[in-house]
């Protein structure tokens, strides 16, 4: 399993509301962190320098590695998160459903209504939960970025890799930027509605 899949499973497991956009940005960040971990990418300042092909046997990781910009000046981390993250949460959900790792769960007792999904009790889910319960620093930081974790306590240690810390900071910034866009849109919509209502 990859960090991105673990994050997605935890997000579904905890049943806390997470914005698709927020989760997609965090998943893109998780993929990049795993690419750095296997030597398929490195960070130089705020840019991603591609390395060799990833050794992880994972379709999403292969796609992420293939999507790296291979000519200088290389892509900025923030730009990568927005580009790679587009609809990424939906893609993970579809893949995990196809693999039988997610199952539909209706939100109420009635046989109609919004359909939700929940993780199936698989070895992959148990590994993700173990990693979560151990408060693994990268997974905890990504979860915190999308609001599915409480703020880390002072005695929790963060990642000790500078490149990983840089990516995590970029994920936090991107999620905050997305929230700012949402707030502006809400204000603009309210103002527009007020114009139509009149005095």
C-alpha positions, 0 to 999 in steps of 0.5 A, a space after each residue: 500500500 502507498 501513503 495515498 491509499 492509506 490516507 484515502 482509507 483512513 478518510 473513509 474509515 473515520 467518516 468525517 466530512 472531507 472536501 474532495 478538493 482538499 483530499 485530492 490535494 493531500 493525495 497528490 502530496 502523499 504520492 509525491 512523498 512516496 516518490 521521494 521515498 523510493 528515489 523517483 523524485 527529489 525536491 530542490 527548493 520548491 521544485 520537483 526533480 525527477 529520478 528513476 522509475 518507481 519500484 512500487 507496484 502501484 498504478 497511481 504511483 506509476 502515473 504520478 512518476 510518468 507525469 513528472 516534468 522532466 525538463 528544467 526548470 522543473 515543476 513547482 511543488 504547488 503546481 504539481 499538487 493542483 495539476 496531479 490532484 485534479 479529481 484524484 480522490 474520485 479516481 482513488 475511490 473508483 479504483 478501490 471500489 473496483 478492487 473490492 476494497 470499498 463497499 457501498 453503504 447507504 446513509 440511512 435505514 431507507 433503501 434510497 438516499 445518498 450512497 456512501 462507501 466504507 472500507 472493507 476489512 482487508 489486510 490493506 485496511 488493517 495496515 492503514 489503521 495500524 499506521 494511523 494508530 501509531 500516529 505515523 508522522 507523514 500520515 498524521 500530517 496529511 490527515 491534519 491538513 484536510 481536517 480529519 485529525 486533531 491538531 498534533 500534540 507538542 510531543 508528537 514528532 514530525 517528519 525528519 526529512 526536509 523534502 517531505 516537510 517541504 511537500 507537507 507545507 505545500 499541501 497545507 498551503 494549497 488546502 488553505 488556498 482552496 478554502 480561501 477560494 471557497 469563501 470568496 465564492 460563497 461571499 460572491 454568491 451571497 452578494 449576487 443573491 442579494 442584488 436579485 432580491 433587492 432592497 
